[in-house]
């Protein structure tokens, strides 16, 4: 039962990583100043890292059985 609840966050995270990777690939090929390229690459990398962190937290939450975040407040 817990595996079914993990499928959606994992699929969404994978799709987001693919989408952001295309941005990184695109920024690496445009003709722009170096600092513009660096910023255009750093932001998607940061977002990929954040989405992986959130996925790990969500998986821990599902495994611990604490499904409802609103119950904490």
PyMOL Python script that loads the backbone (N, CA, C, O; Angstrom):
from pymol import cmd

cmd.read_pdbstr("""\
ATOM      1  N   UNK A   1       0.819  -1.189   0.000  1.00  0.00           N
ATOM      2  CA  UNK A   1       0.000   0.000   0.000  1.00  0.00           C
ATOM      3  C   UNK A   1       0.868   1.260   0.000  1.00  0.00           C
ATOM      4  O   UNK A   1       0.537   2.239  -0.670  1.00  0.00           O
ATOM      5  N   UNK A   2       1.975   1.243   0.744  1.00  0.00           N
ATOM      6  CA  UNK A   2       2.852   2.412   0.811  1.00  0.00           C
ATOM      7  C   UNK A   2       3.570   2.651  -0.514  1.00  0.00           C
ATOM      8  O   UNK A   2       3.896   3.790  -0.850  1.00  0.00           O
ATOM      9  N   UNK A   3       3.818   1.578  -1.266  1.00  0.00           N
ATOM     10  CA  UNK A   3       4.521   1.720  -2.538  1.00  0.00           C
ATOM     11  C   UNK A   3       3.673   2.511  -3.525  1.00  0.00           C
ATOM     12  O   UNK A   3       4.208   3.307  -4.297  1.00  0.00           O
ATOM     13  N   UNK A   4       2.367   2.306  -3.512  1.00  0.00           N
ATOM     14  CA  UNK A   4       1.484   3.038  -4.412  1.00  0.00           C
ATOM     15  C   UNK A   4       1.514   4.530  -4.116  1.00  0.00           C
ATOM     16  O   UNK A   4       1.400   5.348  -5.029  1.00  0.00           O
ATOM     17  N   UNK A   5       1.667   4.888  -2.849  1.00  0.00           N
ATOM     18  CA  UNK A   5       1.697   6.297  -2.470  1.00  0.00           C
ATOM     19  C   UNK A   5       3.023   6.952  -2.860  1.00  0.00           C
ATOM     20  O   UNK A   5       3.099   8.176  -2.966  1.00  0.00           O
ATOM     21  N   UNK A   6       4.055   6.156  -3.071  1.00  0.00           N
ATOM     22  CA  UNK A   6       5.362   6.687  -3.442  1.00  0.00           C
ATOM     23  C   UNK A   6       5.503   6.889  -4.950  1.00  0.00           C
ATOM     24  O   UNK A   6       6.373   7.641  -5.389  1.00  0.00           O
ATOM     25  N   UNK A   7       4.677   6.244  -5.732  1.00  0.00           N
ATOM     26  CA  UNK A   7       4.827   6.291  -7.192  1.00  0.00           C
ATOM     27  C   UNK A   7       4.654   7.706  -7.732  1.00  0.00           C
ATOM     28  O   UNK A   7       5.480   8.166  -8.520  1.00  0.00           O
ATOM     29  N   UNK A   8       3.602   8.398  -7.326  1.00  0.00           N
ATOM     30  CA  UNK A   8       3.331   9.738  -7.868  1.00  0.00           C
ATOM     31  C   UNK A   8       4.453  10.729  -7.568  1.00  0.00           C
ATOM     32  O   UNK A   8       4.903  11.411  -8.488  1.00  0.00           O
ATOM     33  N   UNK A   9       4.930  10.844  -6.313  1.00  0.00           N
ATOM     34  CA  UNK A   9       6.027  11.789  -6.066  1.00  0.00           C
ATOM     35  C   UNK A   9       7.297  11.445  -6.844  1.00  0.00           C
ATOM     36  O   UNK A   9       8.004  12.343  -7.300  1.00  0.00           O
ATOM     37  N   UNK A  10       7.587  10.161  -6.996  1.00  0.00           N
ATOM     38  CA  UNK A  10       8.786   9.751  -7.730  1.00  0.00           C
ATOM     39  C   UNK A  10       8.655  10.102  -9.209  1.00  0.00           C
ATOM     40  O   UNK A  10       9.596  10.623  -9.807  1.00  0.00           O
ATOM     41  N   UNK A  11       7.500   9.822  -9.802  1.00  0.00           N
ATOM     42  CA  UNK A  11       7.288  10.116 -11.225  1.00  0.00           C
ATOM     43  C   UNK A  11       7.354  11.624 -11.467  1.00  0.00           C
ATOM     44  O   UNK A  11       7.996  12.070 -12.418  1.00  0.00           O
ATOM     45  N   UNK A  12       6.701  12.403 -10.621  1.00  0.00           N
ATOM     46  CA  UNK A  12       6.707  13.857 -10.782  1.00  0.00           C
ATOM     47  C   UNK A  12       8.128  14.400 -10.654  1.00  0.00           C
ATOM     48  O   UNK A  12       8.527  15.277 -11.420  1.00  0.00           O
ATOM     49  N   UNK A  13       8.889  13.888  -9.698  1.00  0.00           N
ATOM     50  CA  UNK A  13      10.262  14.346  -9.522  1.00  0.00           C
ATOM     51  C   UNK A  13      11.123  13.994 -10.729  1.00  0.00           C
ATOM     52  O   UNK A  13      11.934  14.811 -11.166  1.00  0.00           O
ATOM     53  N   UNK A  14      10.961  12.809 -11.265  1.00  0.00           N
ATOM     54  CA  UNK A  14      11.724  12.411 -12.455  1.00  0.00           C
ATOM     55  C   UNK A  14      11.382  13.308 -13.642  1.00  0.00           C
ATOM     56  O   UNK A  14      12.275  13.744 -14.369  1.00  0.00           O
ATOM     57  N   UNK A  15      10.086  13.584 -13.840  1.00  0.00           N
ATOM     58  CA  UNK A  15       9.683  14.467 -14.935  1.00  0.00           C
ATOM     59  C   UNK A  15      10.235  15.878 -14.751  1.00  0.00           C
ATOM     60  O   UNK A  15      10.664  16.509 -15.716  1.00  0.00           O
ATOM     61  N   UNK A  16      10.226  16.370 -13.516  1.00  0.00           N
ATOM     62  CA  UNK A  16      10.766  17.694 -13.233  1.00  0.00           C
ATOM     63  C   UNK A  16      12.267  17.741 -13.489  1.00  0.00           C
ATOM     64  O   UNK A  16      12.771  18.727 -14.027  1.00  0.00           O
ATOM     65  N   UNK A  17      12.979  16.694 -13.113  1.00  0.00           N
ATOM     66  CA  UNK A  17      14.424  16.642 -13.349  1.00  0.00           C
ATOM     67  C   UNK A  17      14.715  16.624 -14.852  1.00  0.00           C
ATOM     68  O   UNK A  17      15.642  17.293 -15.308  1.00  0.00           O
ATOM     69  N   UNK A  18      13.943  15.875 -15.613  1.00  0.00           N
ATOM     70  CA  UNK A  18      14.134  15.852 -17.069  1.00  0.00           C
ATOM     71  C   UNK A  18      13.880  17.236 -17.648  1.00  0.00           C
ATOM     72  O   UNK A  18      14.658  17.715 -18.471  1.00  0.00           O
ATOM     73  N   UNK A  19      12.799  17.880 -17.226  1.00  0.00           N
ATOM     74  CA  UNK A  19      12.446  19.215 -17.707  1.00  0.00           C
ATOM     75  C   UNK A  19      13.543  20.237 -17.392  1.00  0.00           C
ATOM     76  O   UNK A  19      13.945  21.014 -18.257  1.00  0.00           O
ATOM     77  N   UNK A  20      14.016  20.228 -16.155  1.00  0.00           N
ATOM     78  CA  UNK A  20      15.061  21.175 -15.759  1.00  0.00           C
ATOM     79  C   UNK A  20      16.394  20.849 -16.426  1.00  0.00           C
ATOM     80  O   UNK A  20      17.191  21.750 -16.687  1.00  0.00           O
ATOM     81  N   UNK A  21      16.641  19.577 -16.703  1.00  0.00           N
ATOM     82  CA  UNK A  21      17.866  19.196 -17.407  1.00  0.00           C
ATOM     83  C   UNK A  21      17.877  19.753 -18.822  1.00  0.00           C
ATOM     84  O   UNK A  21      18.930  20.111 -19.349  1.00  0.00           O
ATOM     85  N   UNK A  22      16.710  19.823 -19.429  1.00  0.00           N
ATOM     86  CA  UNK A  22      16.623  20.431 -20.761  1.00  0.00           C
ATOM     87  C   UNK A  22      16.958  21.921 -20.701  1.00  0.00           C
ATOM     88  O   UNK A  22      17.566  22.460 -21.625  1.00  0.00           O
ATOM     89  N   UNK A  23      16.564  22.582 -19.622  1.00  0.00           N
ATOM     90  CA  UNK A  23      16.955  23.978 -19.440  1.00  0.00           C
ATOM     91  C   UNK A  23      18.471  24.109 -19.312  1.00  0.00           C
ATOM     92  O   UNK A  23      19.079  24.995 -19.913  1.00  0.00           O
ATOM     93  N   UNK A  24      19.065  23.231 -18.534  1.00  0.00           N
ATOM     94  CA  UNK A  24      20.525  23.264 -18.360  1.00  0.00           C
ATOM     95  C   UNK A  24      21.206  23.049 -19.708  1.00  0.00           C
ATOM     96  O   UNK A  24      22.147  23.764 -20.053  1.00  0.00           O
ATOM     97  N   UNK A  25      20.734  22.073 -20.465  1.00  0.00           N
ATOM     98  CA  UNK A  25      21.300  21.781 -21.776  1.00  0.00           C
ATOM     99  C   UNK A  25      21.151  22.990 -22.694  1.00  0.00           C
ATOM    100  O   UNK A  25      22.086  23.352 -23.409  1.00  0.00           O
ATOM    101  N   UNK A  26      19.975  23.612 -22.673  1.00  0.00           N
ATOM    102  CA  UNK A  26      19.737  24.784 -23.510  1.00  0.00           C
ATOM    103  C   UNK A  26      20.614  25.964 -23.145  1.00  0.00           C
ATOM    104  O   UNK A  26      21.149  26.639 -24.024  1.00  0.00           O
ATOM    105  N   UNK A  27      20.764  26.215 -21.860  1.00  0.00           N
ATOM    106  CA  UNK A  27      21.601  27.337 -21.417  1.00  0.00           C
ATOM    107  C   UNK A  27      23.068  27.112 -21.762  1.00  0.00           C
ATOM    108  O   UNK A  27      23.811  28.072 -21.963  1.00  0.00           O
ATOM    109  N   UNK A  28      23.487  25.864 -21.832  1.00  0.00           N
ATOM    110  CA  UNK A  28      24.894  25.606 -22.132  1.00  0.00           C
ATOM    111  C   UNK A  28      25.223  25.870 -23.605  1.00  0.00           C
ATOM    112  O   UNK A  28      26.391  26.026 -23.959  1.00  0.00           O
ATOM    113  N   UNK A  29      24.189  25.920 -24.472  1.00  0.00           N
ATOM    114  CA  UNK A  29      24.427  26.114 -25.895  1.00  0.00           C
ATOM    115  C   UNK A  29      24.081  27.499 -26.423  1.00  0.00           C
ATOM    116  O   UNK A  29      24.337  27.782 -27.593  1.00  0.00           O
ATOM    117  N   UNK A  30      23.502  28.379 -25.591  1.00  0.00           N
ATOM    118  CA  UNK A  30      23.147  29.698 -26.102  1.00  0.00           C
ATOM    119  C   UNK A  30      24.380  30.595 -26.185  1.00  0.00           C
ATOM    120  O   UNK A  30      25.378  30.371 -25.500  1.00  0.00           O
ATOM    121  N   UNK A  31      24.289  31.594 -27.023  1.00  0.00           N
ATOM    122  CA  UNK A  31      25.380  32.547 -27.182  1.00  0.00           C
ATOM    123  C   UNK A  31      25.105  33.729 -26.247  1.00  0.00           C
ATOM    124  O   UNK A  31      24.411  34.677 -26.616  1.00  0.00           O
ATOM    125  N   UNK A  32      25.652  33.658 -25.048  1.00  0.00           N
ATOM    126  CA  UNK A  32      25.429  34.688 -24.031  1.00  0.00           C
ATOM    127  C   UNK A  32      26.721  34.847 -23.229  1.00  0.00           C
ATOM    128  O   UNK A  32      27.600  33.987 -23.283  1.00  0.00           O
ATOM    129  N   UNK A  33      26.830  35.946 -22.489  1.00  0.00           N
ATOM    130  CA  UNK A  33      28.006  36.104 -21.626  1.00  0.00           C
ATOM    131  C   UNK A  33      28.104  34.954 -20.615  1.00  0.00           C
ATOM    132  O   UNK A  33      27.108  34.327 -20.254  1.00  0.00           O
ATOM    133  N   UNK A  34      29.325  34.708 -20.183  1.00  0.00           N
ATOM    134  CA  UNK A  34      29.584  33.579 -19.281  1.00  0.00           C
ATOM    135  C   UNK A  34      28.746  33.648 -18.018  1.00  0.00           C
ATOM    136  O   UNK A  34      28.185  32.636 -17.596  1.00  0.00           O
ATOM    137  N   UNK A  35      28.648  34.828 -17.401  1.00  0.00           N
ATOM    138  CA  UNK A  35      27.919  34.939 -16.134  1.00  0.00           C
ATOM    139  C   UNK A  35      26.431  34.681 -16.325  1.00  0.00           C
ATOM    140  O   UNK A  35      25.775  34.192 -15.405  1.00  0.00           O
ATOM    141  N   UNK A  36      25.886  34.994 -17.483  1.00  0.00           N
ATOM    142  CA  UNK A  36      24.475  34.704 -17.763  1.00  0.00           C
ATOM    143  C   UNK A  36      24.279  33.196 -17.875  1.00  0.00           C
ATOM    144  O   UNK A  36      23.296  32.654 -17.370  1.00  0.00           O
ATOM    145  N   UNK A  37      25.208  32.526 -18.533  1.00  0.00           N
ATOM    146  CA  UNK A  37      25.146  31.070 -18.634  1.00  0.00           C
ATOM    147  C   UNK A  37      25.228  30.421 -17.256  1.00  0.00           C
ATOM    148  O   UNK A  37      24.486  29.487 -16.953  1.00  0.00           O
ATOM    149  N   UNK A  38      26.140  30.925 -16.425  1.00  0.00           N
ATOM    150  CA  UNK A  38      26.321  30.348 -15.091  1.00  0.00           C
ATOM    151  C   UNK A  38      25.036  30.481 -14.277  1.00  0.00           C
ATOM    152  O   UNK A  38      24.605  29.523 -13.636  1.00  0.00           O
ATOM    153  N   UNK A  39      24.431  31.653 -14.299  1.00  0.00           N
ATOM    154  CA  UNK A  39      23.179  31.853 -13.560  1.00  0.00           C
ATOM    155  C   UNK A  39      22.074  30.977 -14.139  1.00  0.00           C
ATOM    156  O   UNK A  39      21.290  30.385 -13.397  1.00  0.00           O
ATOM    157  N   UNK A  40      22.015  30.896 -15.465  1.00  0.00           N
ATOM    158  CA  UNK A  40      21.006  30.066 -16.119  1.00  0.00           C
ATOM    159  C   UNK A  40      21.172  28.588 -15.856  1.00  0.00           C
ATOM    160  O   UNK A  40      20.219  27.823 -16.004  1.00  0.00           O
ATOM    161  N   UNK A  41      22.360  28.171 -15.471  1.00  0.00           N
ATOM    162  CA  UNK A  41      22.602  26.766 -15.146  1.00  0.00           C
ATOM    163  C   UNK A  41      22.459  26.521 -13.650  1.00  0.00           C
ATOM    164  O   UNK A  41      21.954  25.474 -13.245  1.00  0.00           O
ATOM    165  N   UNK A  42      22.893  27.464 -12.823  1.00  0.00           N
ATOM    166  CA  UNK A  42      22.851  27.283 -11.366  1.00  0.00           C
ATOM    167  C   UNK A  42      21.416  27.189 -10.848  1.00  0.00           C
ATOM    168  O   UNK A  42      21.127  26.373  -9.973  1.00  0.00           O
ATOM    169  N   UNK A  43      20.526  28.008 -11.375  1.00  0.00           N
ATOM    170  CA  UNK A  43      19.147  28.009 -10.880  1.00  0.00           C
ATOM    171  C   UNK A  43      18.464  26.650 -11.098  1.00  0.00           C
ATOM    172  O   UNK A  43      17.887  26.119 -10.149  1.00  0.00           O
ATOM    173  N   UNK A  44      18.501  26.063 -12.307  1.00  0.00           N
ATOM    174  CA  UNK A  44      17.891  24.732 -12.457  1.00  0.00           C
ATOM    175  C   UNK A  44      18.583  23.652 -11.617  1.00  0.00           C
ATOM    176  O   UNK A  44      17.919  22.741 -11.121  1.00  0.00           O
ATOM    177  N   UNK A  45      19.900  23.743 -11.452  1.00  0.00           N
ATOM    178  CA  UNK A  45      20.606  22.766 -10.613  1.00  0.00           C
ATOM    179  C   UNK A  45      20.115  22.872  -9.174  1.00  0.00           C
ATOM    180  O   UNK A  45      19.896  21.856  -8.514  1.00  0.00           O
ATOM    181  N   UNK A  46      19.943  24.087  -8.693  1.00  0.00           N
ATOM    182  CA  UNK A  46      19.415  24.301  -7.342  1.00  0.00           C
ATOM    183  C   UNK A  46      18.002  23.727  -7.225  1.00  0.00           C
ATOM    184  O   UNK A  46      17.678  23.085  -6.225  1.00  0.00           O
ATOM    185  N   UNK A  47      17.172  23.949  -8.223  1.00  0.00           N
ATOM    186  CA  UNK A  47      15.804  23.429  -8.197  1.00  0.00           C
ATOM    187  C   UNK A  47      15.768  21.903  -8.252  1.00  0.00           C
ATOM    188  O   UNK A  47      14.913  21.281  -7.621  1.00  0.00           O
ATOM    189  N   UNK A  48      16.684  21.298  -9.000  1.00  0.00           N
ATOM    190  CA  UNK A  48      16.774  19.836  -9.027  1.00  0.00           C
ATOM    191  C   UNK A  48      17.155  19.311  -7.646  1.00  0.00           C
ATOM    192  O   UNK A  48      16.554  18.355  -7.155  1.00  0.00           O
ATOM    193  N   UNK A  49      18.142  19.929  -7.026  1.00  0.00           N
ATOM    194  CA  UNK A  49      18.550  19.514  -5.681  1.00  0.00           C
ATOM    195  C   UNK A  49      17.420  19.659  -4.676  1.00  0.00           C
ATOM    196  O   UNK A  49      17.222  18.791  -3.826  1.00  0.00           O
ATOM    197  N   UNK A  50      16.685  20.749  -4.774  1.00  0.00           N
ATOM    198  CA  UNK A  50      15.559  20.973  -3.864  1.00  0.00           C
ATOM    199  C   UNK A  50      14.462  19.940  -4.080  1.00  0.00           C
ATOM    200  O   UNK A  50      13.889  19.438  -3.113  1.00  0.00           O
ATOM    201  N   UNK A  51      14.166  19.620  -5.322  1.00  0.00           N
ATOM    202  CA  UNK A  51      13.113  18.640  -5.588  1.00  0.00           C
ATOM    203  C   UNK A  51      13.511  17.247  -5.105  1.00  0.00           C
ATOM    204  O   UNK A  51      12.658  16.489  -4.642  1.00  0.00           O
ATOM    205  N   UNK A  52      14.785  16.903  -5.204  1.00  0.00           N
ATOM    206  CA  UNK A  52      15.247  15.607  -4.683  1.00  0.00           C
ATOM    207  C   UNK A  52      15.149  15.587  -3.162  1.00  0.00           C
ATOM    208  O   UNK A  52      14.744  14.583  -2.576  1.00  0.00           O
ATOM    209  N   UNK A  53      15.519  16.694  -2.525  1.00  0.00           N
ATOM    210  CA  UNK A  53      15.405  16.790  -1.064  1.00  0.00           C
ATOM    211  C   UNK A  53      13.950  16.623  -0.629  1.00  0.00           C
ATOM    212  O   UNK A  53      13.666  15.888   0.317  1.00  0.00           O
ATOM    213  N   UNK A  54      13.032  17.297  -1.311  1.00  0.00           N
ATOM    214  CA  UNK A  54      11.609  17.199  -0.972  1.00  0.00           C
ATOM    215  C   UNK A  54      11.096  15.783  -1.209  1.00  0.00           C
ATOM    216  O   UNK A  54      10.279  15.288  -0.433  1.00  0.00           O
ATOM    217  N   UNK A  55      11.559  15.125  -2.267  1.00  0.00           N
ATOM    218  CA  UNK A  55      11.159  13.741  -2.530  1.00  0.00           C
ATOM    219  C   UNK A  55      11.612  12.818  -1.404  1.00  0.00           C
ATOM    220  O   UNK A  55      10.843  11.974  -0.944  1.00  0.00           O
ATOM    221  N   UNK A  56      12.848  12.976  -0.962  1.00  0.00           N
ATOM    222  CA  UNK A  56      13.363  12.141   0.130  1.00  0.00           C
ATOM    223  C   UNK A  56      12.540  12.368   1.403  1.00  0.00           C
ATOM    224  O   UNK A  56      12.202  11.414   2.103  1.00  0.00           O
ATOM    225  N   UNK A  57      12.221  13.629   1.699  1.00  0.00           N
ATOM    226  CA  UNK A  57      11.407  13.939   2.875  1.00  0.00           C
ATOM    227  C   UNK A  57      10.017  13.315   2.747  1.00  0.00           C
ATOM    228  O   UNK A  57       9.484  12.792   3.726  1.00  0.00           O
ATOM    229  N   UNK A  58       9.435  13.365   1.567  1.00  0.00           N
ATOM    230  CA  UNK A  58       8.100  12.792   1.347  1.00  0.00           C
ATOM    231  C   UNK A  58       8.127  11.282   1.500  1.00  0.00           C
ATOM    232  O   UNK A  58       7.196  10.706   2.063  1.00  0.00           O
ATOM    233  N   UNK A  59       9.168  10.634   1.014  1.00  0.00           N
ATOM    234  CA  UNK A  59       9.276   9.179   1.159  1.00  0.00           C
ATOM    235  C   UNK A  59       9.420   8.807   2.632  1.00  0.00           C
ATOM    236  O   UNK A  59       8.818   7.835   3.087  1.00  0.00           O
ATOM    237  N   UNK A  60      10.209   9.570   3.374  1.00  0.00           N
ATOM    238  CA  UNK A  60      10.332   9.319   4.821  1.00  0.00           C
ATOM    239  C   UNK A  60       8.983   9.484   5.500  1.00  0.00           C
ATOM    240  O   UNK A  60       8.628   8.700   6.380  1.00  0.00           O
ATOM    241  N   UNK A  61       8.240  10.487   5.101  1.00  0.00           N
ATOM    242  CA  UNK A  61       6.925  10.752   5.670  1.00  0.00           C
ATOM    243  C   UNK A  61       5.960   9.604   5.386  1.00  0.00           C
ATOM    244  O   UNK A  61       5.201   9.196   6.266  1.00  0.00           O
ATOM    245  N   UNK A  62       5.988   9.089   4.172  1.00  0.00           N
ATOM    246  CA  UNK A  62       5.108   7.975   3.814  1.00  0.00           C
ATOM    247  C   UNK A  62       5.488   6.724   4.598  1.00  0.00           C
ATOM    248  O   UNK A  62       4.615   6.011   5.093  1.00  0.00           O
ATOM    249  N   UNK A  63       6.779   6.457   4.710  1.00  0.00           N
ATOM    250  CA  UNK A  63       7.229   5.261   5.439  1.00  0.00           C
ATOM    251  C   UNK A  63       6.912   5.336   6.926  1.00  0.00           C
ATOM    252  O   UNK A  63       6.633   4.316   7.556  1.00  0.00           O
ATOM    253  N   UNK A  64       6.954   6.538   7.486  1.00  0.00           N
ATOM    254  CA  UNK A  64       6.675   6.660   8.921  1.00  0.00           C
ATOM    255  C   UNK A  64       5.176   6.616   9.211  1.00  0.00           C
ATOM    256  O   UNK A  64       4.771   6.474  10.365  1.00  0.00           O
ATOM    257  N   UNK A  65       4.352   6.737   8.166  1.00  0.00           N
ATOM    258  CA  UNK A  65       2.917   6.663   8.356  1.00  0.00           C
ATOM    259  C   UNK A  65       2.283   7.998   8.679  1.00  0.00           C
ATOM    260  O   UNK A  65       1.076   8.066   8.912  1.00  0.00           O
ATOM    261  N   UNK A  66       3.068   9.060   8.699  1.00  0.00           N
ATOM    262  CA  UNK A  66       2.540  10.390   8.991  1.00  0.00           C
ATOM    263  C   UNK A  66       2.097  11.040   7.693  1.00  0.00           C
ATOM    264  O   UNK A  66       2.804  11.875   7.128  1.00  0.00           O
ATOM    265  N   UNK A  67       0.917  10.649   7.227  1.00  0.00           N
ATOM    266  CA  UNK A  67       0.433  11.087   5.926  1.00  0.00           C
ATOM    267  C   UNK A  67      -0.079  12.518   5.923  1.00  0.00           C
ATOM    268  O   UNK A  67       0.100  13.240   4.942  1.00  0.00           O
ATOM    269  N   UNK A  68      -0.709  12.928   7.000  1.00  0.00           N
ATOM    270  CA  UNK A  68      -1.403  14.206   7.025  1.00  0.00           C
ATOM    271  C   UNK A  68      -0.538  15.258   7.695  1.00  0.00           C
ATOM    272  O   UNK A  68      -0.405  15.265   8.919  1.00  0.00           O
ATOM    273  N   UNK A  69       0.051  16.146   6.908  1.00  0.00           N
ATOM    274  CA  UNK A  69       0.859  17.218   7.469  1.00  0.00           C
ATOM    275  C   UNK A  69       0.035  18.180   8.295  1.00  0.00           C
ATOM    276  O   UNK A  69       0.549  18.776   9.242  1.00  0.00           O
ATOM    277  N   UNK A  70      -1.223  18.346   7.962  1.00  0.00           N
ATOM    278  CA  UNK A  70      -2.064  19.294   8.677  1.00  0.00           C
ATOM    279  C   UNK A  70      -2.342  18.869  10.113  1.00  0.00           C
ATOM    280  O   UNK A  70      -2.720  19.696  10.944  1.00  0.00           O
ATOM    281  N   UNK A  71      -2.158  17.587  10.411  1.00  0.00           N
ATOM    282  CA  UNK A  71      -2.407  17.125  11.787  1.00  0.00           C
ATOM    283  C   UNK A  71      -1.366  17.665  12.763  1.00  0.00           C
ATOM    284  O   UNK A  71      -1.581  17.633  13.974  1.00  0.00           O
ATOM    285  N   UNK A  72      -0.240  18.161  12.250  1.00  0.00           N
ATOM    286  CA  UNK A  72       0.807  18.710  13.106  1.00  0.00           C
ATOM    287  C   UNK A  72       0.451  20.103  13.618  1.00  0.00           C
ATOM    288  O   UNK A  72       1.029  20.579  14.595  1.00  0.00           O
ATOM    289  N   UNK A  73      -0.500  20.751  12.956  1.00  0.00           N
ATOM    290  CA  UNK A  73      -0.781  22.153  13.283  1.00  0.00           C
ATOM    291  C   UNK A  73      -2.142  22.318  13.929  1.00  0.00           C
ATOM    292  O   UNK A  73      -2.534  23.436  14.266  1.00  0.00           O
TER     293      UNK A  73
END
""", "prot")
cmd.dss("prot")
cmd.show_as("cartoon", "prot")
cmd.util.cbc("prot")
cmd.orient("prot")
